[in-house]
Amino acid sequence: MAGTIRKLDETVVNRIAAGEVIQRPANALKEMIENCLDAKSTSIQVTVKSGGMKLLQIQDNGTGIRKDDMDIVCERFTTSKLREFNDLTSISTYGFRGEALASISHVAHVTIVTRTEDSKCAYKGNFSDGKLKAAIKPCAGNRGTQITVEDLFYNVATRRKALKSASEEHNKISEVVSRYAIHNAGVAFTLKKSGESTADVRTSQNASTVDNIRSVFGPTVARELLEINHENSGLGFKLSGQVSNANYSVKRLIFLLFINHRLVDSSSLRKAIEAVYSTYLPKNAHPFIYFSLEIAPHNVDVNVHPTKHEVHFLHEEAIIEDIQKCLEQKLLGCNSSRTYFTQALLPGSNLSIADDEDKSKGQKSSSTDQVYAQHMVRTDSKDQKLDAFLQVTPSGTKDRSSSSSSSSSRYQRDVGVAGGSGIGGGDGGQRPGVVEIFAPAEGMDTDDGQTLPRKRPRSEVSSDTEGPSSRPGPSGEDQEPVSRQPKPKRKEIQLTSVLELQKEIEEDTHEDLRDLLKQHTFVGTVDAEYALIQHKTKLYLVNTLKLSQELFYQLTLYDFGNFGLMKLSNPAPIFELAMIALDSAESGWSESDGPKDQLAQYIVDFLKSKADMLNDYFSIVIDEEGNLCSIPLILDKYIPAMEGLPMFILRLATEVDWDSERDCFQTFAKECSLFYRIQKNSKLTDTRGENDAASGADMPSYNWKWTIEFVIFPALKSTLLPPKRFAGDASILQVANLPDLYKVFERC
């Protein structure tokens, strides 16, 4: 017998419809957040209890609801955003059907407290099944609307049982709030559990999209984001957002998609994005994607799904293909280099290198003990170096330096050097005999069979006395002799300011790094800025620029008043040096500083007034005509990059604090270290052409690679007291450890 068709009761119809729109607490919250945003709210606060099933409260500071509209606010198909069906083609608000609050009121107890801007007080109403339970009552309240939803699905037992645990539902709610917070950067969002003071999600009103991503997903993804902006007028869409680069990956795809500011999902776009990233990320690794897609409203059908979770739009395949190409170009542009975050050496570690040595000495050893390959340490630097694996470019194959440095090239390396590492200095003191050293003068056989240039004096220093060295580091056998002649007697420095600066260096010394540098084996130069050294079974990448700068700073203070002399072959007019420095962009000169010639003359007069002190303490000789005749010999066998001499002279007059004794010596030592250190743009090998070499040019060639290996690093080994900041600023980085490498190869 055929069943009778009956019209369902209105209550049953409303509950069925409500079940389609409100599937779980997160859906109810999504609808209410969109209503808050439609009301132009700038602050949205969400309070949850038991995953939203017992309590789900949202409060905003928007325009509020008029008192006259409170009677029908929870009835189905009542809205202030749509008047006729054709309005759907130009809809720009989140809501348009008028079903959200009605659906919620049919499956929960709803309380609304609202106040408009022109209202003297707020009004409160309780709703059930889309209708008011009692008359609207005036009450106290702030501008905006507060909606409280209690006992969700109290009358739909099967739906309530089908929901997951309270923690699972809370995570779903947190996900909704987080995504809307990221997209709406100008709105402050807060999510917290009822009765708790700490918030699970909190963003500020003035935070940017990246700031909100950092707040929600953490700094790891925030620092790896790429901003993407793309517009295609032909297809009628505009794309903006943030995507992770090839350095970041997670186990599951994080995909935030907003189409016309509505949180939706698109499986086809998701697959297209995964296909692009599969080229750049390892297997089973996924990116972070936030897309905000704006499409002409008449090309979008938002009335596809009851929860509005899905939308359809015209030219979907073409738009997705265009987005895919745009994403590929963005990733291709950032794939030219990768960023690897490394841990600085010994960041507060209690285990020191010395402890390792004591433990190894404490262990009993016998001739029968087997030493495995991964624990063998290279002790002979002649075994093999990095250069053996590299193809050496013949000298003279590269072009000479650009014309930008031609103005100062007349002072480059054109110097004579005083022998010995110390001088008598002071009144009545005698300097050692002046000699001329040109680097390199003759070849020197190295460990790998190559011939590298070296510096050799053309005459010897004449002195019969030798005094104790005040430089830091080991003495005696640990130091490589720099001259066969005895050193002249040193002048004892008793200035309190200098002694205090020396004491600060010693107190700030990192002992573990000191032992590492003292016992290291030089591996090879990477470039002028970086070099590789080995200590036991570990390989380290060291910053030659930072280490050499600290080296010359310490040598300037420890050899204070006892410098050797590097005499310029031709005295250099300080006026010309100052003009060259002022012409460079590095000086920062502007018209407001005055004419360059007046500034240059001021520098000449100022340094001439300090000539006696510069000569006595720092071996800088300035004659009466304002010519620079010599600069200090801070490190034996080392000549600084003379193209930096003009800027050095300029900074002596402008950056050194000449008013305070202690500050004067400290700032002078810093300026010397900047000038004498290895420069980043230094060419490791001679860049002169063959024609220049054959013509016997006055400016000698110079091999920085030889200098770094045979002058700088031996000085670091014997002299430098590394400061504690080197353990945390990536000046010395461990890049490999032999036992760990063996473990990797064992897995292979």
Rosetta blueprint (number, residue, H / E / L):
1 M L
2 A L
3 G L
4 T L
5 I L
6 R L
7 K L
8 L L
9 D L
10 E H
11 T H
12 V H
13 V H
14 N H
15 R H
16 I H
17 A H
18 A H
19 G H
20 E H
21 V H
22 I L
23 Q L
24 R L
25 P H
26 A H
27 N H
28 A H
29 L H
30 K H
31 E H
32 M H
33 I H
34 E H
35 N H
36 C H
37 L H
38 D H
39 A L
40 K L
41 S L
42 T L
43 S E
44 I E
45 Q E
46 V E
47 T E
48 V E
49 K E
50 S H
51 G H
52 G H
53 M L
54 K L
55 L E
56 L E
57 Q E
58 I E
59 Q E
60 D E
61 N L
62 G L
63 T L
64 G L
65 I L
66 R L
67 K H
68 D H
69 D H
70 M L
71 D L
72 I L
73 V L
74 C L
75 E L
76 R L
77 F L
78 T L
79 T L
80 S L
81 K L
82 L L
83 R L
84 E L
85 F H
86 N H
87 D H
88 L H
89 T H
90 S H
91 I L
92 S L
93 T L
94 Y L
95 G L
96 F L
97 R L
98 G L
99 E L
100 A H
101 L H
102 A H
103 S H
104 I H
105 S H
106 H H
107 V H
108 A L
109 H E
110 V E
111 T E
112 I E
113 V E
114 T E
115 R E
116 T L
117 E L
118 D L
119 S L
120 K L
121 C L
122 A E
123 Y E
124 K E
125 G E
126 N E
127 F E
128 S E
129 D L
130 G L
131 K E
132 L E
133 K L
134 A L
135 A L
136 I L
137 K E
138 P E
139 C E
140 A L
141 G L
142 N L
143 R L
144 G E
145 T E
146 Q E
147 I E
148 T E
149 V E
150 E E
151 D L
152 L L
153 F L
154 Y L
155 N L
156 V L
157 A H
158 T H
159 R H
160 R H
161 K H
162 A H
163 L L
164 K L
165 S L
166 A H
167 S H
168 E H
169 E H
170 H H
171 N H
172 K H
173 I H
174 S H
175 E H
176 V H
177 V H
178 S H
179 R H
180 Y H
181 A H
182 I H
183 H H
184 N L
185 A L
186 G L
187 V L
188 A E
189 F E
190 T E
191 L E
192 K E
193 K E
194 S L
195 G L
196 E L
197 S L
198 T L
199 A L
200 D L
201 V E
202 R E
203 T L
204 S L
205 Q L
206 N L
207 A L
208 S L
209 T H
210 V H
211 D H
212 N H
213 I H
214 R H
215 S H
216 V H
217 F H
218 G L
219 P H
220 T H
221 V H
222 A H
223 R L
224 E L
225 L E
226 L E
227 E E
228 I E
229 N E
230 H E
231 E E
232 N E
233 S L
234 G L
235 L L
236 G L
237 F E
238 K E
239 L E
240 S E
241 G E
242 Q E
243 V E
244 S E
245 N L
246 A L
247 N L
248 Y L
249 S L
250 V E
251 K L
252 R L
253 L L
254 I E
255 F E
256 L E
257 L E
258 F E
259 I E
260 N L
261 H L
262 R E
263 L E
264 V E
265 D L
266 S L
267 S H
268 S H
269 L H
270 R H
271 K H
272 A H
273 I H
274 E H
275 A H
276 V H
277 Y H
278 S L
279 T L
280 Y L
281 L L
282 P L
283 K L
284 N L
285 A L
286 H E
287 P L
288 F E
289 I E
290 Y E
291 F E
292 S E
293 L E
294 E E
295 I E
296 A L
297 P H
298 H H
299 N H
300 V E
301 D E
302 V L
303 N L
304 V L
305 H L
306 P L
307 T L
308 K L
309 H L
310 E L
311 V L
312 H E
313 F E
314 L L
315 H L
316 E H
317 E H
318 A H
319 I H
320 I H
321 E H
322 D H
323 I H
324 Q H
325 K H
326 C H
327 L H
328 E H
329 Q H
330 K H
331 L H
332 L H
333 G H
334 C H
335 N L
336 S L
337 S L
338 R L
339 T L
340 Y L
341 F L
342 T L
343 Q L
344 A L
345 L L
346 L L
347 P L
348 G L
349 S L
350 N L
351 L L
352 S L
353 I H
354 A H
355 D H
356 D H
357 E H
358 D H
359 K H
360 S H
361 K H
362 G H
363 Q L
364 K L
365 S L
366 S L
367 S L
368 T L
369 D L
370 Q L
371 V L
372 Y L
373 A H
374 Q H
375 H H
376 M L
377 V L
378 R L
379 T L
380 D L
381 S L
382 K L
383 D L
384 Q L
385 K L
386 L H
387 D H
388 A H
389 F H
390 L L
391 Q L
392 V L
393 T L
394 P L
395 S L
396 G L
397 T L
398 K L
399 D L
400 R L
401 S L
402 S L
403 S H
404 S H
405 S H
406 S H
407 S H
408 S H
409 S H
410 R H
411 Y H
412 Q L
413 R L
414 D L
415 V E
416 G E
417 V E
418 A E
419 G L
420 G L
421 S L
422 G L
423 I L
424 G L
425 G L
426 G L
427 D L
428 G L
429 G L
430 Q L
431 R L
432 P L
433 G L
434 V E
435 V L
436 E L
437 I E
438 F E
439 A E
440 P E
441 A E
442 E E
443 G E
444 M E
445 D E
446 T L
447 D L
448 D L
449 G L
450 Q L
451 T E
452 L E
453 P E
454 R E
455 K E
456 R E
457 P E
458 R L
459 S L
460 E L
461 V L
462 S L
463 S L
464 D L
465 T L
466 E L
467 G L
468 P L
469 S L
470 S L
471 R L
472 P L
473 G L
474 P L
475 S L
476 G H
477 E H
478 D H
479 Q L
480 E L
481 P L
482 V L
483 S L
484 R L
485 Q L
486 P L
487 K L
488 P L
489 K L
490 R L
491 K L
492 E L
493 I L
494 Q L
495 L L
496 T H
497 S H
498 V H
499 L H
500 E H
501 L H
502 Q H
503 K H
504 E H
505 I H
506 E H
507 E H
508 D L
509 T E
510 H L
511 E H
512 D H
513 L H
514 R H
515 D H
516 L H
517 L H
518 K H
519 Q L
520 H L
521 T E
522 F E
523 V E
524 G E
525 T E
526 V L
527 D L
528 A L
529 E L
530 Y E
531 A E
532 L E
533 I E
534 Q E
535 H E
536 K L
537 T L
538 K E
539 L E
540 Y E
541 L E
542 V E
543 N E
544 T H
545 L H
546 K H
547 L H
548 S H
549 Q H
550 E H
551 L H
552 F H
553 Y H
554 Q H
555 L H
556 T H
557 L H
558 Y H
559 D L
560 F L
561 G L
562 N L
563 F L
564 G E
565 L E
566 M E
567 K E
568 L E
569 S E
570 N E
571 P E
572 A E
573 P E
574 I H
575 F H
576 E H
577 L H
578 A H
579 M H
580 I H
581 A H
582 L H
583 D H
584 S L
585 A H
586 E H
587 S H
588 G L
589 W L
590 S L
591 E H
592 S H
593 D H
594 G L
595 P L
596 K H
597 D H
598 Q H
599 L H
600 A H
601 Q H
602 Y H
603 I H
604 V H
605 D H
606 F H
607 L H
608 K H
609 S H
610 K L
611 A H
612 D H
613 M H
614 L H
615 N H
616 D H
617 Y H
618 F H
619 S L
620 I L
621 V E
622 I E
623 D L
624 E L
625 E L
626 G L
627 N E
628 L E
629 C E
630 S E
631 I E
632 P E
633 L E
634 I L
635 L L
636 D L
637 K L
638 Y L
639 I L
640 P L
641 A L
642 M H
643 E H
644 G H
645 L H
646 P H
647 M H
648 F H
649 I H
650 L H
651 R H
652 L H
653 A H
654 T H
655 E L
656 V L
657 D L
658 W L
659 D L
660 S L
661 E H
662 R H
663 D H
664 C H
665 F H
666 Q H
667 T H
668 F H
669 A H
670 K H
671 E H
672 C H
673 S H
674 L H
675 F H
676 Y H
677 R L
678 I L
679 Q L
680 K L
681 N L
682 S L
683 K L
684 L L
685 T L
686 D L
687 T L
688 R L
689 G L
690 E H
691 N H
692 D H
693 A H
694 A H
695 S H
696 G L
697 A L
698 D L
699 M L
700 P L
701 S L
702 Y L
703 N L
704 W H
705 K H
706 W H
707 T H
708 I H
709 E H
710 F H
711 V H
712 I H
713 F H
714 P H
715 A H
716 L H
717 K H
718 S H
719 T L
720 L L
721 L L
722 P L
723 P E
724 K H
725 R H
726 F H
727 A H
728 G L
729 D L
730 A L
731 S L
732 I E
733 L E
734 Q E
735 V E
736 A E
737 N E
738 L H
739 P H
740 D H
741 L H
742 Y H
743 K H
744 V H
745 F H
746 E H
747 R H
748 C L
